[in-house]
Amino acid sequence: MNNSTTSTGVYANGNDNKKFKGDRPPCSPSRVLHLRKIPCDVTEAEVISLGLPFGKVTNLLMLKGKSQAFLEMASEEAAVTMVNYYTPFTPHLRSQPVYIQYSNHRELKTDNLPNQARAQAALQAVSAVQSGSLALPGAPSSEGTILPGQSPVLRIIIENLFYPVTLEVLHQIFSKFGTVLKIITFTKNNQFQALLQYADPVNAQYAKMALDGQNIYNGCCTLRIDFSKLTSLNVKYNNDKSRDFTRLDLPTGDSQPSLEPPMAAAFGAPGIISSPYAGAAGFAPAIGFPQATGLSVPAVPGALGPLTITSSAVTGRMAIPGASGIPGNSVLLVTNLNPDLITPHGLFILFGVYGDVHRVKIMFNKKENALVQMADANQAQLAMNHLSGQRLYGKVLRATLSKHQAVQLPREGQEDQGLTKDFSNSPLHRFKKPGSKNFQNIFPPSATLHLSNIPPSVTVDDLKNLFIDAGCSVKAFKFFQKDRKMALIQLGSVEEAIQALIDLHNHDLGENHHLRVSFSKSTI
């Protein structure tokens, strides 16, 4: 057999591997992609799965001895989409990063090569699923095949909802399998659910195959996916509960205001969603908006910073890198505090907006520093992202991950001046209940506070005076029209709002009602 290459095909000598030192000019786009650093134990199906979300895979050549593979897509357009997707967002196979670029070759010629039987068998299996002639394992045959007129709408139930799953998070995950047109989220039977419509039923089929039963975050937020009886969704409003990505002109309705149209447009833009926190503590990109549009916007409020899909599109589970075993995982070191005004209780209330605080220790010899132990690493990361850089009692607070694994309580008889407190059994934890609404209302500190649990006898003036007595300047106030138990109050600055939240959350309003205070994403 001739081991040379021709201008149109590639044979098995792997000569795309020309000393990758980063100085090689990028090849012009080709539907043949060259994959490097693939793990030696990877299967053909796993390599094919990298290409599947982007279109039909027409050929495959594995060069396991060289840790390389060539993947041929049905069209150059599919290959370009795939390279653009994976360039800022390196795919992983078996937890190892894999590098993808265009090959010099325009097509793969593998007819007379040895050892191609397995690759061809894997391609045929995939193609049978694509064309719908094969029932998928574990599904009744009537559902497993793509029947004429099968719905492009998926019904998604999220179980073990320990962290908020926003519409944006769903969009990011499901966009990997095709164009998402519309999403509606709602709570039914105490379960967070969504309806999601693809442009094509085939995409819905892939997404169901790949994602049903997967966890969005380590050990929780499990996706349960079925086909909906609906074949199309009717979305009236673009807000945090529903979105029609094909119509940016829809009103936000009367829920809290949602993305501005230019942002929504950016969100619908192709390309991976880039990180506004430049890799905080080595975390993977947060969910933000493509910066290429010239918008500089913070991460979607309430989205968990470091969501990435760490493994290949079809075989892996999604997880937050570092949800276990970040050095010092759930303990934060908080520095530059005002030693005269800060208390363990104050830090407990403030950090408790972003997770359940178990213990707080203000350093005995250096009272501007404290340790805050959160329930887990994700909550610690969330609190750090939102609070580091905020002003509190006239000083800019800094939060980083501590090297300590836990906050030690003082030993019997040890002098502590009440600087170490254990809050693990506090009734004030906001996130004890799985699926609590609080998960969906985590926002960065803002000058507008959301107040709730207000008894009927308490008036506008009572509430305004409460905040004025706490040293705040009240700029605006309004009760919610539909529910007078809730209100928004706008204060003079974010710093005032942070101090008011610390002072007045859980304030006794009488009639057995304690005021609940959180940051709002709305303004009045």
MIKOLKE-742296 format. One record per residue (C-alpha): x, y, z. Coordinates in nm, 2 decimals. Layout:
! residues N
[[X Y Z]]
...
//
This chain:
! residues 524
[[0.00 0.00 0.00]]
[[0.12 0.35 -0.08]]
[[0.19 0.54 0.24]]
[[0.21 0.88 0.08]]
[[-0.07 1.14 0.09]]
[[-0.25 1.29 -0.20]]
[[-0.40 1.64 -0.22]]
[[-0.75 1.50 -0.17]]
[[-0.72 1.21 0.07]]
[[-0.52 1.11 0.37]]
[[-0.36 0.77 0.45]]
[[-0.25 0.64 0.77]]
[[0.09 0.80 0.81]]
[[-0.05 1.08 1.02]]
[[0.17 1.34 0.85]]
[[-0.06 1.62 0.97]]
[[0.16 1.59 1.28]]
[[0.43 1.84 1.18]]
[[0.59 1.93 1.51]]
[[0.32 2.13 1.67]]
[[0.51 2.42 1.83]]
[[0.24 2.67 1.77]]
[[0.42 2.82 1.48]]
[[0.23 2.63 1.21]]
[[0.01 2.85 1.00]]
[[-0.36 2.76 1.06]]
[[-0.50 2.55 0.77]]
[[-0.78 2.68 0.57]]
[[-1.12 2.52 0.67]]
[[-1.17 2.16 0.56]]
[[-1.45 1.92 0.65]]
[[-1.17 1.68 0.77]]
[[-1.06 1.76 1.12]]
[[-0.74 1.65 1.28]]
[[-0.76 1.56 1.65]]
[[-0.45 1.54 1.87]]
[[-0.37 1.40 2.22]]
[[-0.66 1.16 2.22]]
[[-0.63 0.91 2.51]]
[[-0.51 0.56 2.41]]
[[-0.81 0.38 2.56]]
[[-1.07 0.60 2.38]]
[[-1.34 0.43 2.17]]
[[-1.44 0.52 1.81]]
[[-1.79 0.61 1.94]]
[[-1.64 0.86 2.19]]
[[-1.44 1.04 1.91]]
[[-1.75 1.04 1.68]]
[[-1.96 1.19 1.97]]
[[-1.74 1.51 1.96]]
[[-1.87 1.58 1.61]]
[[-2.23 1.46 1.65]]
[[-2.38 1.78 1.79]]
[[-2.26 1.97 1.48]]
[[-2.39 1.75 1.20]]
[[-2.34 1.41 1.03]]
[[-2.00 1.24 1.07]]
[[-1.91 1.07 0.74]]
[[-1.57 0.91 0.82]]
[[-1.32 0.84 1.09]]
[[-0.96 0.73 1.10]]
[[-0.80 0.64 1.43]]
[[-0.42 0.65 1.48]]
[[-0.40 0.53 1.83]]
[[-0.03 0.47 1.82]]
[[0.01 0.85 1.75]]
[[-0.27 0.95 1.99]]
[[-0.44 1.11 1.69]]
[[-0.76 1.08 1.48]]
[[-0.91 1.23 1.17]]
[[-1.28 1.30 1.17]]
[[-1.46 1.38 0.84]]
[[-1.79 1.58 0.86]]
[[-2.06 1.58 0.59]]
[[-2.00 1.95 0.52]]
[[-1.73 2.21 0.57]]
[[-1.99 2.43 0.74]]
[[-2.04 2.16 1.02]]
[[-1.66 2.14 1.06]]
[[-1.62 2.51 1.09]]
[[-1.90 2.53 1.35]]
[[-1.73 2.25 1.55]]
[[-1.38 2.41 1.54]]
[[-1.53 2.75 1.64]]
[[-1.72 2.59 1.93]]
[[-1.42 2.40 2.06]]
[[-1.15 2.66 2.02]]
[[-1.23 2.86 2.33]]
[[-1.37 2.56 2.51]]
[[-1.14 2.26 2.48]]
[[-1.33 1.93 2.47]]
[[-1.23 1.64 2.70]]
[[-1.24 1.27 2.63]]
[[-1.19 1.05 2.94]]
[[-1.10 1.37 3.14]]
[[-0.81 1.46 2.90]]
[[-0.81 1.77 2.68]]
[[-0.82 1.70 2.31]]
[[-0.70 1.95 2.05]]
[[-0.89 2.00 1.72]]
[[-0.79 2.18 1.40]]
[[-0.85 2.16 1.03]]
[[-0.66 1.90 0.84]]
[[-0.46 1.97 0.52]]
[[-0.68 1.71 0.36]]
[[-1.01 1.76 0.19]]
[[-1.15 1.41 0.24]]
[[-1.06 1.08 0.41]]
[[-0.98 0.78 0.19]]
[[-0.99 0.48 0.41]]
[[-1.13 0.21 0.19]]
[[-0.82 -0.01 0.17]]
[[-0.68 0.05 0.52]]
[[-0.65 -0.22 0.78]]
[[-0.82 -0.20 1.11]]
[[-1.10 0.02 0.97]]
[[-1.38 -0.23 1.05]]
[[-1.45 -0.09 1.40]]
[[-1.46 0.27 1.28]]
[[-1.70 0.18 1.00]]
[[-1.92 -0.02 1.24]]
[[-1.93 0.28 1.49]]
[[-2.02 0.51 1.20]]
[[-2.30 0.28 1.08]]
[[-2.45 0.26 1.43]]
[[-2.46 0.64 1.46]]
[[-2.60 0.68 1.11]]
[[-2.87 0.43 1.19]]
[[-2.97 0.63 1.50]]
[[-2.96 0.95 1.29]]
[[-3.19 0.81 1.02]]
[[-3.42 0.66 1.28]]
[[-3.39 0.30 1.17]]
[[-3.26 0.18 1.50]]
[[-3.44 0.17 1.84]]
[[-3.23 0.31 2.11]]
[[-3.15 0.08 2.41]]
[[-3.37 0.14 2.71]]
[[-3.65 0.31 2.52]]
[[-3.97 0.16 2.40]]
[[-3.94 0.11 2.03]]
[[-4.22 0.35 1.95]]
[[-4.03 0.62 2.14]]
[[-3.67 0.53 2.06]]
[[-3.69 0.58 1.69]]
[[-3.74 0.91 1.52]]
[[-4.10 0.87 1.40]]
[[-4.25 1.10 1.14]]
[[-4.37 1.41 1.31]]
[[-4.19 1.33 1.63]]
[[-4.19 1.64 1.86]]
[[-3.89 1.88 1.86]]
[[-4.01 1.98 2.21]]
[[-3.85 1.82 2.52]]
[[-4.00 1.82 2.87]]
[[-3.72 1.84 3.12]]
[[-3.76 1.78 3.49]]
[[-3.46 1.87 3.72]]
[[-3.43 1.65 4.03]]
[[-3.21 1.71 4.34]]
[[-3.22 2.08 4.27]]
[[-2.95 2.19 4.52]]
[[-2.83 2.48 4.30]]
[[-3.02 2.72 4.08]]
[[-3.07 2.61 3.72]]
[[-3.15 2.92 3.52]]
[[-3.29 2.94 3.17]]
[[-2.94 3.05 3.05]]
[[-2.78 2.74 3.20]]
[[-3.03 2.52 3.01]]
[[-2.97 2.72 2.69]]
[[-2.60 2.67 2.72]]
[[-2.62 2.29 2.78]]
[[-2.89 2.21 2.52]]
[[-2.75 2.44 2.25]]
[[-2.47 2.19 2.22]]
[[-2.71 1.96 2.03]]
[[-2.87 2.20 1.79]]
[[-3.05 2.53 1.76]]
[[-3.27 2.60 2.06]]
[[-3.57 2.81 1.95]]
[[-3.77 2.85 2.27]]
[[-3.75 2.77 2.64]]
[[-4.03 2.79 2.91]]
[[-3.94 2.72 3.28]]
[[-4.20 2.66 3.56]]
[[-4.25 2.48 3.89]]
[[-4.51 2.20 3.90]]
[[-4.57 1.95 4.18]]
[[-4.28 2.12 4.36]]
[[-4.04 2.02 4.08]]
[[-3.85 2.27 3.86]]
[[-3.94 2.18 3.50]]
[[-3.88 2.32 3.15]]
[[-4.01 2.28 2.80]]
[[-3.75 2.33 2.53]]
[[-3.81 2.35 2.16]]
[[-3.54 2.27 1.90]]
[[-3.54 2.37 1.53]]
[[-3.54 2.00 1.44]]
[[-3.67 1.68 1.61]]
[[-3.34 1.51 1.53]]
[[-3.17 1.75 1.77]]
[[-3.42 1.68 2.04]]
[[-3.35 1.31 1.99]]
[[-2.97 1.36 2.03]]
[[-3.02 1.58 2.34]]
[[-3.24 1.32 2.50]]
[[-3.00 1.04 2.43]]
[[-2.70 1.23 2.56]]
[[-2.84 1.42 2.86]]
[[-3.12 1.21 3.01]]
[[-3.00 1.10 3.35]]
[[-2.69 1.33 3.36]]
[[-2.61 1.57 3.64]]
[[-2.56 1.93 3.56]]
[[-2.35 1.98 3.87]]
[[-2.16 1.71 4.06]]
[[-2.40 1.48 4.23]]
[[-2.71 1.69 4.19]]
[[-2.95 1.87 3.95]]
[[-3.02 1.55 3.76]]
[[-3.19 1.59 3.41]]
[[-3.50 1.37 3.34]]
[[-3.60 1.42 2.98]]
[[-3.90 1.31 2.77]]
[[-4.06 1.42 2.45]]
[[-4.34 1.66 2.50]]
[[-4.69 1.60 2.35]]
[[-4.66 1.96 2.23]]
[[-4.50 2.02 1.89]]
[[-4.45 2.39 1.93]]
[[-4.43 2.63 2.22]]
[[-4.61 2.97 2.25]]
[[-4.38 3.21 2.43]]
[[-4.55 3.55 2.52]]
[[-4.26 3.71 2.72]]
[[-3.88 3.72 2.71]]
[[-3.77 3.71 3.07]]
[[-3.60 3.49 3.32]]
[[-3.88 3.23 3.30]]
[[-3.94 3.21 2.93]]
[[-3.75 3.31 2.61]]
[[-3.82 3.29 2.24]]
[[-3.47 3.32 2.08]]
[[-3.63 3.39 1.74]]
[[-3.81 3.70 1.86]]
[[-3.61 3.96 2.05]]
[[-3.90 4.21 2.03]]
[[-4.13 4.03 2.29]]
[[-4.21 4.23 2.61]]
[[-4.07 4.11 2.95]]
[[-4.42 4.08 3.10]]
[[-4.46 4.17 3.46]]
[[-4.20 3.94 3.61]]
[[-3.87 4.11 3.72]]
[[-3.72 4.28 3.41]]
[[-3.51 4.05 3.20]]
[[-3.22 4.08 2.96]]
[[-3.22 4.40 2.75]]
[[-3.28 4.32 2.38]]
[[-2.91 4.38 2.28]]
[[-2.80 4.14 2.55]]
[[-3.06 3.88 2.44]]
[[-2.93 3.93 2.08]]
[[-2.58 3.86 2.21]]
[[-2.70 3.56 2.39]]
[[-2.85 3.42 2.07]]
[[-2.52 3.48 1.89]]
[[-2.32 3.17 1.79]]
[[-2.00 3.10 1.97]]
[[-1.92 2.99 2.32]]
[[-2.03 3.20 2.61]]
[[-1.72 3.37 2.75]]
[[-1.61 3.44 3.10]]
[[-1.64 3.77 3.27]]
[[-1.45 3.64 3.57]]
[[-1.12 3.58 3.41]]
[[-1.07 3.23 3.55]]
[[-1.13 3.31 3.91]]
[[-0.92 3.07 4.11]]
[[-0.85 2.86 3.80]]
[[-1.22 2.79 3.75]]
[[-1.36 2.72 3.41]]
[[-1.54 3.00 3.23]]
[[-1.84 3.14 3.40]]
[[-2.16 3.18 3.20]]
[[-2.16 3.53 3.06]]
[[-2.22 3.67 2.72]]
[[-2.01 3.66 2.41]]
[[-1.78 3.96 2.45]]
[[-1.73 3.99 2.08]]
[[-2.05 4.18 2.06]]
[[-1.88 4.47 2.24]]
[[-2.10 4.42 2.55]]
[[-1.92 4.41 2.87]]
[[-2.17 4.25 3.10]]
[[-2.14 4.06 3.43]]
[[-2.22 3.69 3.44]]
[[-2.58 3.61 3.43]]
[[-2.70 3.68 3.79]]
[[-2.79 3.37 3.96]]
[[-2.61 3.14 3.72]]
[[-2.35 2.93 3.89]]
[[-2.02 3.08 3.79]]
[[-1.82 2.78 3.68]]
[[-2.06 2.56 3.48]]
[[-1.87 2.38 3.20]]
[[-1.95 2.06 3.02]]
[[-1.63 1.88 3.09]]
[[-1.67 1.57 2.89]]
[[-1.75 1.47 2.53]]
[[-2.09 1.57 2.42]]
[[-2.25 1.23 2.44]]
[[-2.06 1.02 2.67]]
[[-1.98 1.24 2.96]]
[[-2.15 1.39 3.25]]
[[-2.14 1.76 3.31]]
[[-1.98 1.88 3.63]]
[[-1.83 2.18 3.79]]
[[-1.46 2.13 3.79]]
[[-1.35 2.14 4.15]]
[[-1.69 2.09 4.31]]
[[-1.48 1.84 4.51]]
[[-1.14 1.92 4.63]]
[[-1.06 2.27 4.54]]
[[-0.77 2.35 4.77]]
[[-0.95 2.49 5.08]]
[[-1.27 2.42 4.91]]
[[-1.55 2.55 5.12]]
[[-1.37 2.79 5.35]]
[[-1.31 3.16 5.25]]
[[-1.05 3.39 5.38]]
[[-1.21 3.74 5.40]]
[[-0.97 4.03 5.44]]
[[-0.96 4.41 5.47]]
[[-1.26 4.42 5.71]]
[[-1.34 4.71 5.94]]
[[-1.22 4.56 6.27]]
[[-1.44 4.81 6.48]]
[[-1.77 4.72 6.32]]
[[-1.75 4.36 6.18]]
[[-1.90 4.07 6.39]]
[[-1.94 3.70 6.32]]
[[-2.32 3.75 6.30]]
[[-2.28 4.02 6.03]]
[[-2.06 3.80 5.82]]
[[-2.30 3.51 5.87]]
[[-2.60 3.72 5.74]]
[[-2.41 3.87 5.44]]
[[-2.24 3.55 5.32]]
[[-2.57 3.37 5.39]]
[[-2.72 3.54 5.09]]
[[-2.51 3.31 4.87]]
[[-2.51 2.99 5.06]]
[[-2.55 2.84 5.41]]
[[-2.27 2.96 5.64]]
[[-2.17 2.69 5.90]]
[[-1.89 2.87 6.09]]
[[-1.73 3.22 6.11]]
[[-1.40 3.30 6.28]]
[[-1.27 3.66 6.31]]
[[-0.89 3.64 6.37]]
[[-0.80 3.71 6.74]]
[[-0.48 3.89 6.66]]
[[-0.58 4.05 6.33]]
[[-0.94 4.14 6.34]]
[[-0.96 4.28 5.99]]
[[-0.93 3.91 5.87]]
[[-1.19 3.63 5.90]]
[[-1.26 3.28 5.79]]
[[-1.61 3.19 5.66]]
[[-1.70 2.82 5.62]]
[[-1.98 2.76 5.37]]
[[-2.18 2.44 5.32]]
[[-1.98 2.35 5.01]]
[[-1.73 2.46 4.75]]
[[-1.99 2.59 4.50]]
[[-2.15 2.82 4.76]]
[[-1.80 2.94 4.86]]
[[-1.72 3.02 4.49]]
[[-2.06 3.20 4.45]]
[[-2.01 3.41 4.76]]
[[-1.65 3.50 4.66]]
[[-1.76 3.60 4.30]]
[[-2.04 3.82 4.43]]
[[-1.88 3.98 4.74]]
[[-1.51 4.03 4.68]]
[[-1.46 4.39 4.58]]
[[-1.77 4.52 4.76]]
[[-1.75 4.80 5.01]]
[[-1.85 4.73 5.37]]
[[-1.82 4.97 5.66]]
[[-1.60 5.20 5.45]]
[[-1.35 4.93 5.34]]
[[-1.33 4.72 5.02]]
[[-1.38 4.36 5.12]]
[[-1.16 4.09 4.96]]
[[-1.25 3.72 4.96]]
[[-1.03 3.43 4.84]]
[[-1.03 3.06 4.90]]
[[-0.86 2.97 5.22]]
[[-0.60 2.69 5.26]]
[[-0.80 2.57 5.56]]
[[-1.04 2.28 5.51]]
[[-1.26 2.38 5.81]]
[[-1.30 2.65 6.08]]
[[-1.19 2.51 6.42]]
[[-1.40 2.60 6.72]]
[[-1.20 2.72 7.02]]
[[-1.11 2.46 7.28]]
[[-1.28 2.46 7.63]]
[[-1.16 2.75 7.83]]
[[-0.97 2.91 7.54]]
[[-0.99 3.29 7.53]]
[[-1.19 3.38 7.21]]
[[-1.39 3.70 7.30]]
[[-1.68 3.55 7.10]]
[[-1.50 3.58 6.77]]
[[-1.57 3.22 6.66]]
[[-1.93 3.12 6.61]]
[[-2.09 2.80 6.49]]
[[-2.40 2.87 6.28]]
[[-2.46 2.51 6.14]]
[[-2.79 2.47 6.32]]
[[-2.92 2.83 6.26]]
[[-3.28 2.86 6.15]]
[[-3.18 3.15 5.92]]
[[-3.02 2.93 5.65]]
[[-3.17 3.03 5.31]]
[[-3.08 2.71 5.12]]
[[-3.16 2.42 5.35]]
[[-3.47 2.32 5.15]]
[[-3.38 2.16 4.81]]
[[-3.56 2.34 4.53]]
[[-3.63 2.65 4.75]]
[[-3.72 2.96 4.56]]
[[-3.42 3.13 4.71]]
[[-3.20 2.93 4.47]]
[[-3.36 3.12 4.18]]
[[-3.32 3.46 4.34]]
[[-2.94 3.49 4.39]]
[[-2.83 3.83 4.26]]
[[-2.52 4.04 4.31]]
[[-2.53 4.32 4.57]]
[[-2.74 4.61 4.45]]
[[-2.88 4.94 4.60]]
[[-3.23 4.79 4.56]]
[[-3.34 4.54 4.83]]
[[-3.62 4.29 4.80]]
[[-3.82 4.27 5.13]]
[[-4.07 3.99 5.21]]
[[-4.27 3.85 5.50]]
[[-4.42 4.19 5.58]]
[[-4.73 4.17 5.80]]
[[-5.05 4.35 5.68]]
[[-5.04 4.62 5.95]]
[[-4.69 4.75 5.85]]
[[-4.71 5.07 5.64]]
[[-4.48 5.23 5.38]]
[[-4.37 5.48 5.64]]
[[-4.30 5.21 5.90]]
[[-4.06 5.04 5.66]]
[[-3.90 5.36 5.54]]
[[-3.84 5.48 5.90]]
[[-3.69 5.14 5.99]]
[[-3.42 5.19 5.71]]
[[-3.37 5.56 5.79]]
[[-3.31 5.47 6.16]]
[[-3.05 5.22 6.04]]
[[-2.87 5.51 5.88]]
[[-2.98 5.47 5.52]]
[[-3.11 5.72 5.27]]
[[-3.43 5.59 5.11]]
[[-3.46 5.69 4.74]]
[[-3.77 5.49 4.64]]
[[-4.01 5.23 4.78]]
[[-4.30 5.02 4.64]]
[[-4.51 4.73 4.75]]
[[-4.57 4.45 4.50]]
[[-4.91 4.50 4.34]]
[[-5.02 4.14 4.37]]
[[-4.86 4.06 4.70]]
[[-4.84 4.32 4.98]]
[[-4.62 4.09 5.18]]
[[-4.33 4.19 4.95]]
[[-4.17 4.52 4.86]]
[[-3.87 4.68 4.69]]
[[-3.67 4.96 4.86]]
[[-3.40 5.16 4.68]]
[[-3.12 5.30 4.90]]
[[-2.85 5.56 4.84]]
[[-2.57 5.31 4.74]]
[[-2.48 4.95 4.72]]
[[-2.27 4.98 5.04]]
[[-2.58 5.12 5.23]]
[[-2.79 4.83 5.10]]
[[-2.52 4.57 5.22]]
[[-2.52 4.73 5.56]]
[[-2.90 4.74 5.58]]
[[-2.92 4.38 5.48]]
[[-2.68 4.28 5.76]]
[[-2.87 4.50 6.02]]
[[-3.23 4.43 5.92]]
[[-3.26 4.07 5.78]]
[[-3.47 3.88 6.03]]
[[-3.58 4.21 6.21]]
[[-3.89 4.14 6.42]]
[[-4.18 4.34 6.26]]
[[-4.43 4.21 6.52]]
[[-4.73 3.97 6.47]]
[[-4.47 3.69 6.46]]
[[-4.33 3.82 6.13]]
[[-3.95 3.85 6.08]]
[[-3.84 4.07 5.78]]
[[-3.66 3.88 5.50]]
[[-3.41 4.09 5.31]]
[[-3.22 4.00 4.99]]
[[-3.07 4.19 4.69]]
[[-3.30 4.26 4.40]]
[[-3.21 4.26 4.03]]
[[-3.48 4.52 3.97]]
[[-3.48 4.90 4.01]]
[[-3.78 5.10 4.11]]
//
